[in-house]
Amino acid sequence: MNMTTTLATYSVVLTYSAMAVYVVAFIAFALDMAKRAGDVTAATTGSANAGSGAAAAAKTVATVRGGTVVLERVDAPTTPGPGRRGSKFERVGMAMTVLGLVLHIGSDVLRGIAADRVPWGNMFEFSLTGTALIILIFLLVQFWQNLRFLGVFITGLTIILLGIATVNYYVPVVPLQPALQSYWLVIHVFVAISGTGFFALGAGLAVSQLVQTYRQGRPASKQLRFMETLPDADRLEVLTYRVILVGFVLWTFTLIAGAIWAERAWGRYWGWDTKEVWTFIIWVVYAGYIHARATRGWRGARSSWLALIGFGAVMFNFSVVNVFFKGLHSYSGL
């Protein structure tokens, strides 16, 4: 067994190890959702008990200030909200996600060393790098906004995509086709993967916004209690827009860079290749989302559904177009 094969084998072992750790993270995040629901139920029950009889949802406390007795009304504890401290399950989920990413990046790096190039020259490598960036973006965004409640969605999506890629798309390390032997492979594809990562995060927020809208429309419902610990529907919709806006900028660069690379490789900027068309369709859908929200007043559920249609187009482009449609990009899976 030569060095290339050995490194590729170790890369696969690390990939499966990362998937196993992501499964643990997924379970931890799911348990955190259950814990959130339990906290809300307990707080609601406690408030109801406190409000029975003479003991209302508040009590009067006597304090002495400057020799004067002052009576103050102290409200009962409120239902846990978005500012709640993370549970131990959430902390375990985040820790396992970080550990999974370390193993994931190790797998990606070993694949790149084995191939002696950037590790995104085919669909398996694209999936390997793309899912790592989805996790990385999810972790980095936490420094800007607490979106840990998306842990179930992000880790679940990563497990599914990595599993499909490993089972169906895996190929041995092979040299790149001549058209891919360009520095544009590094620029164009990396930016495309980064944009996909932000679109995935936006899709998770859009789903959360739709669920929150459904729950807020039924205030008496006891279902989906954990959603009370998340931001409200309006805030989730704003976060969705901001995240997708970053992804749209990256996707715009992807479209432009792809046209420049096409001219270098095939002598034309645009040739109506299936992959090119779907890349443009994705850009149009997200451009329509941003335009409708900014100028037409599309807010709430309508904008979130449009955001999900955009992410659906991204997934269709990556899976169905790459596998079933023949074109100039078929050999690369890009």
C-alpha positions as CSV (number, residue, x, y, z in Angstrom):
1,M,0.0,0.0,0.0
2,N,1.6,3.3,-1.1
3,M,1.5,6.6,0.8
4,T,-1.4,8.0,-1.2
5,T,-3.6,5.0,-0.5
6,T,-2.6,5.0,3.2
7,L,-3.5,8.7,3.7
8,A,-6.7,8.3,1.8
9,T,-7.6,5.3,4.0
10,Y,-6.8,7.3,7.2
11,S,-9.0,10.1,5.8
12,V,-12.0,7.8,5.5
13,V,-11.4,6.6,9.0
14,L,-11.4,10.1,10.3
15,T,-14.6,10.8,8.3
16,Y,-16.5,8.0,9.9
17,S,-15.1,9.1,13.3
18,A,-16.3,12.6,12.7
19,M,-19.8,11.3,11.8
20,A,-19.9,9.2,15.0
21,V,-19.1,12.3,17.1
22,Y,-21.7,14.4,15.2
23,V,-24.3,11.7,16.0
24,V,-23.4,12.2,19.7
25,A,-23.7,16.0,19.2
26,F,-27.1,15.6,17.5
27,I,-28.4,13.5,20.4
28,A,-27.2,16.0,22.9
29,F,-28.8,18.9,21.0
30,A,-32.1,16.9,20.8
31,L,-32.0,16.3,24.5
32,D,-31.4,20.0,25.0
33,M,-34.6,20.7,23.1
34,A,-36.4,18.3,25.4
35,K,-34.9,20.0,28.4
36,R,-36.0,23.4,27.1
37,A,-39.6,22.1,26.8
38,G,-39.4,20.7,30.3
39,D,-38.1,24.0,31.7
40,V,-41.0,25.9,30.1
41,T,-43.5,23.4,31.4
42,A,-42.1,23.6,34.9
43,A,-42.0,27.4,34.9
44,T,-45.6,27.5,33.6
45,T,-46.8,25.1,36.2
46,G,-45.0,26.9,38.9
47,S,-46.6,30.2,37.9
48,A,-50.0,28.6,37.9
49,N,-49.5,27.2,41.4
50,A,-48.2,30.5,42.6
51,G,-51.3,32.3,41.2
52,S,-53.8,30.1,43.0
53,G,-55.7,31.4,46.0
54,A,-54.4,34.5,47.8
55,A,-50.9,34.0,46.3
56,A,-51.0,35.7,42.9
57,A,-48.2,35.8,40.4
58,A,-46.5,38.4,42.6
59,K,-45.9,39.0,46.2
60,T,-45.4,42.1,48.4
61,V,-42.0,42.5,50.2
62,A,-41.4,45.0,53.0
63,T,-37.9,46.7,53.0
64,V,-36.5,49.4,55.1
65,R,-34.9,52.4,53.3
66,G,-33.7,55.3,55.4
67,G,-35.8,54.4,58.3
68,T,-38.9,54.1,56.2
69,V,-40.7,50.8,55.5
70,V,-41.3,50.5,51.8
71,L,-43.7,47.9,50.3
72,E,-42.6,46.5,46.9
73,R,-44.3,44.2,44.5
74,V,-42.0,41.4,43.3
75,D,-43.2,39.5,40.2
76,A,-42.9,35.7,40.0
77,P,-40.2,34.2,37.8
78,T,-41.0,34.4,34.2
79,T,-40.9,31.6,31.6
80,P,-37.4,30.8,30.4
81,G,-36.7,32.9,27.3
82,P,-34.0,33.2,24.6
83,G,-31.5,34.6,27.2
84,R,-31.6,31.4,29.3
85,R,-28.3,29.8,30.2
86,G,-27.4,26.8,28.1
87,S,-28.1,23.4,29.6
88,K,-25.5,20.7,30.1
89,F,-26.8,18.9,27.0
90,E,-26.3,22.0,24.9
91,R,-22.7,22.4,26.2
92,V,-22.0,18.7,25.5
93,G,-23.5,19.2,22.0
94,M,-21.3,22.2,21.3
95,A,-18.2,20.3,22.6
96,M,-18.9,17.3,20.5
97,T,-19.5,19.5,17.5
98,V,-16.1,21.1,18.0
99,L,-14.4,17.7,18.4
100,G,-16.2,16.4,15.3
101,L,-15.0,19.4,13.3
102,V,-11.4,18.7,14.4
103,L,-11.7,15.1,13.1
104,H,-13.5,16.4,10.0
105,I,-10.8,18.9,9.1
106,G,-8.2,16.2,9.8
107,S,-10.0,14.0,7.2
108,D,-10.1,16.8,4.7
109,V,-6.5,17.7,5.2
110,L,-5.3,14.1,4.8
111,R,-7.4,13.8,1.6
112,G,-5.7,16.9,0.2
113,I,-2.3,15.7,1.1
114,A,-3.0,12.3,-0.5
115,A,-4.2,14.0,-3.7
116,D,-1.5,16.7,-3.6
117,R,-4.1,19.4,-4.2
118,V,-7.0,21.2,-2.7
119,P,-9.6,18.5,-1.5
120,W,-12.6,19.5,-3.6
121,G,-11.9,18.0,-7.0
122,N,-14.9,15.7,-7.1
123,M,-18.3,15.2,-5.4
124,F,-17.0,13.3,-2.5
125,E,-14.3,15.8,-1.7
126,F,-16.7,18.7,-2.3
127,S,-19.1,17.1,0.2
128,L,-16.3,16.5,2.7
129,T,-15.1,20.1,2.5
130,G,-18.6,21.6,2.2
131,T,-20.0,19.9,5.3
132,A,-16.9,20.9,7.3
133,L,-17.5,24.6,6.3
134,I,-21.1,24.3,7.3
135,I,-20.1,23.2,10.8
136,L,-17.3,25.8,11.0
137,I,-19.6,28.7,10.0
138,F,-22.2,27.5,12.5
139,L,-19.5,27.6,15.3
140,L,-18.1,31.0,14.2
141,V,-21.5,32.6,14.0
142,Q,-21.9,32.0,17.7
143,F,-19.5,34.8,18.4
144,W,-22.0,37.1,16.7
145,Q,-25.3,35.6,17.7
146,N,-26.3,32.7,19.9
147,L,-27.7,30.2,17.4
148,R,-27.0,27.1,19.3
149,F,-30.6,26.0,19.0
150,L,-29.8,25.2,15.4
151,G,-27.4,22.5,16.5
152,V,-30.0,19.7,15.8
153,F,-30.5,21.0,12.3
154,I,-26.9,21.6,11.4
155,T,-25.5,18.4,12.8
156,G,-28.4,16.4,11.4
157,L,-27.9,17.9,7.9
158,T,-24.1,17.2,8.1
159,I,-24.6,13.6,9.1
160,I,-27.0,13.0,6.2
161,L,-24.8,14.7,3.6
162,L,-21.6,13.1,4.8
163,G,-23.3,9.7,4.9
164,I,-24.6,10.0,1.4
165,A,-21.2,11.3,0.1
166,T,-19.2,8.5,1.7
167,V,-21.6,5.7,0.6
168,N,-22.5,6.9,-2.9
169,Y,-19.8,9.4,-4.1
170,Y,-16.6,8.1,-2.7
171,V,-13.8,7.7,-5.4
172,P,-10.1,6.9,-5.0
173,V,-7.7,9.7,-5.3
174,V,-7.1,10.5,-8.9
175,P,-5.4,13.4,-10.8
176,L,-7.5,16.4,-11.8
177,Q,-8.9,16.8,-15.3
178,P,-6.9,19.5,-17.3
179,A,-9.8,22.0,-17.0
180,L,-9.6,21.8,-13.2
181,Q,-5.9,22.4,-13.0
182,S,-6.2,26.1,-12.3
183,Y,-6.0,28.5,-9.4
184,W,-9.7,29.2,-10.1
185,L,-10.5,25.8,-8.5
186,V,-9.3,27.2,-5.2
187,I,-11.1,30.5,-5.5
188,H,-14.3,29.6,-7.3
189,V,-15.2,26.4,-5.5
190,F,-14.1,27.5,-2.0
191,V,-16.3,30.6,-2.2
192,A,-19.2,28.5,-3.5
193,I,-18.9,26.1,-0.6
194,S,-18.7,29.0,1.8
195,G,-21.9,30.5,0.3
196,T,-23.6,27.1,0.7
197,G,-22.7,27.1,4.3
198,F,-24.4,30.4,5.0
199,F,-27.4,29.2,2.9
200,A,-27.7,26.1,5.1
201,L,-27.6,28.2,8.3
202,G,-30.3,30.5,6.7
203,A,-32.4,27.5,5.9
204,G,-32.2,26.3,9.6
205,L,-33.3,29.8,10.7
206,A,-36.1,29.9,8.2
207,V,-37.5,26.6,9.5
208,S,-37.3,27.9,13.0
209,Q,-39.1,31.1,12.0
210,L,-41.9,29.1,10.4
211,V,-42.3,26.9,13.5
212,Q,-42.3,29.9,15.7
213,T,-44.9,31.6,13.6
214,Y,-47.1,28.5,13.8
215,R,-46.7,28.4,17.6
216,Q,-47.3,32.1,18.2
217,G,-50.5,31.8,16.2
218,R,-51.7,29.3,18.8
219,P,-50.9,30.8,22.2
220,A,-53.0,28.3,24.1
221,S,-51.2,25.3,22.5
222,K,-49.0,23.2,24.7
223,Q,-47.1,21.8,21.7
224,L,-43.6,22.9,20.8
225,R,-43.0,24.4,24.2
226,F,-39.2,24.5,23.6
227,M,-39.8,27.3,21.0
228,E,-40.6,29.7,23.9
229,T,-36.9,29.6,24.7
230,L,-36.0,30.8,21.2
231,P,-36.2,34.3,19.7
232,D,-39.6,35.4,18.4
233,A,-40.6,34.9,14.8
234,D,-39.7,38.5,13.8
235,R,-36.2,38.2,15.2
236,L,-35.7,34.8,13.5
237,E,-36.8,36.3,10.2
238,V,-34.3,39.2,10.6
239,L,-31.5,36.7,11.4
240,T,-32.5,34.6,8.4
241,Y,-32.2,37.6,6.1
242,R,-28.8,38.7,7.4
243,V,-27.3,35.3,7.1
244,I,-28.6,34.7,3.6
245,L,-27.4,38.2,2.6
246,V,-23.8,37.1,3.3
247,G,-24.4,33.8,1.4
248,F,-25.8,35.8,-1.5
249,V,-22.7,38.0,-1.8
250,L,-20.5,34.9,-1.8
251,W,-22.8,33.2,-4.4
252,T,-22.6,36.3,-6.6
253,F,-18.8,36.1,-6.6
254,T,-19.1,32.4,-7.4
255,L,-21.2,33.1,-10.5
256,I,-18.8,35.8,-11.7
257,A,-15.7,33.7,-11.0
258,G,-17.3,30.7,-12.7
259,A,-17.8,32.7,-15.8
260,I,-14.2,33.9,-15.8
261,W,-12.9,30.4,-15.3
262,A,-15.2,29.1,-18.1
263,E,-13.6,31.6,-20.5
264,R,-10.2,30.4,-19.5
265,A,-11.0,26.7,-19.7
266,W,-13.5,26.6,-22.6
267,G,-13.1,29.9,-24.4
268,R,-16.6,31.4,-23.5
269,Y,-18.1,33.0,-20.4
270,W,-21.5,31.4,-20.7
271,G,-22.6,28.3,-22.5
272,W,-25.9,27.3,-21.0
273,D,-24.4,24.2,-19.4
274,T,-26.8,22.6,-16.9
275,K,-24.6,23.5,-13.9
276,E,-24.2,27.1,-15.1
277,V,-28.0,27.4,-15.5
278,W,-28.8,26.0,-12.1
279,T,-26.1,28.2,-10.4
280,F,-27.9,31.2,-12.0
281,I,-31.3,29.9,-11.0
282,I,-30.1,29.8,-7.4
283,W,-28.8,33.4,-7.7
284,V,-32.2,34.5,-9.1
285,V,-34.2,32.8,-6.3
286,Y,-32.1,34.4,-3.6
287,A,-32.0,37.8,-5.4
288,G,-35.8,37.6,-5.5
289,Y,-35.9,36.8,-1.8
290,I,-33.8,39.8,-0.9
291,H,-35.7,42.1,-3.3
292,A,-39.1,40.9,-2.2
293,R,-38.2,41.4,1.5
294,A,-36.5,44.8,1.0
295,T,-38.9,46.5,-1.4
296,R,-42.2,44.5,-1.5
297,G,-42.6,44.1,2.2
298,W,-42.4,40.3,2.1
299,R,-41.9,39.4,5.8
300,G,-42.7,36.5,8.0
301,A,-43.7,33.1,6.5
302,R,-43.6,34.1,2.9
303,S,-40.0,35.2,3.0
304,S,-39.0,32.1,4.9
305,W,-40.7,29.8,2.4
306,L,-38.8,31.6,-0.4
307,A,-35.5,31.1,1.5
308,L,-36.2,27.4,1.8
309,I,-37.0,27.2,-1.9
310,G,-33.6,28.7,-2.5
311,F,-31.8,26.2,-0.3
312,G,-33.8,23.4,-2.0
313,A,-32.4,24.7,-5.4
314,V,-28.9,24.5,-3.9
315,M,-29.4,20.9,-2.8
316,F,-31.0,20.0,-6.2
317,N,-28.0,21.6,-7.9
318,F,-25.5,19.6,-5.9
319,S,-27.3,16.2,-6.0
320,V,-29.7,15.8,-8.9
321,V,-27.9,18.0,-11.4
322,N,-24.5,16.5,-10.7
323,V,-25.7,12.9,-10.9
324,F,-28.4,12.9,-13.6
325,F,-27.6,15.8,-15.9
326,K,-24.7,15.5,-18.4
327,G,-22.6,18.6,-19.1
328,L,-19.2,20.1,-19.0
329,H,-19.2,19.9,-15.2
330,S,-20.1,16.2,-15.0
331,Y,-16.6,14.9,-14.6
332,S,-15.8,17.1,-11.7
333,G,-19.1,17.1,-9.7
334,L,-18.7,20.8,-9.1
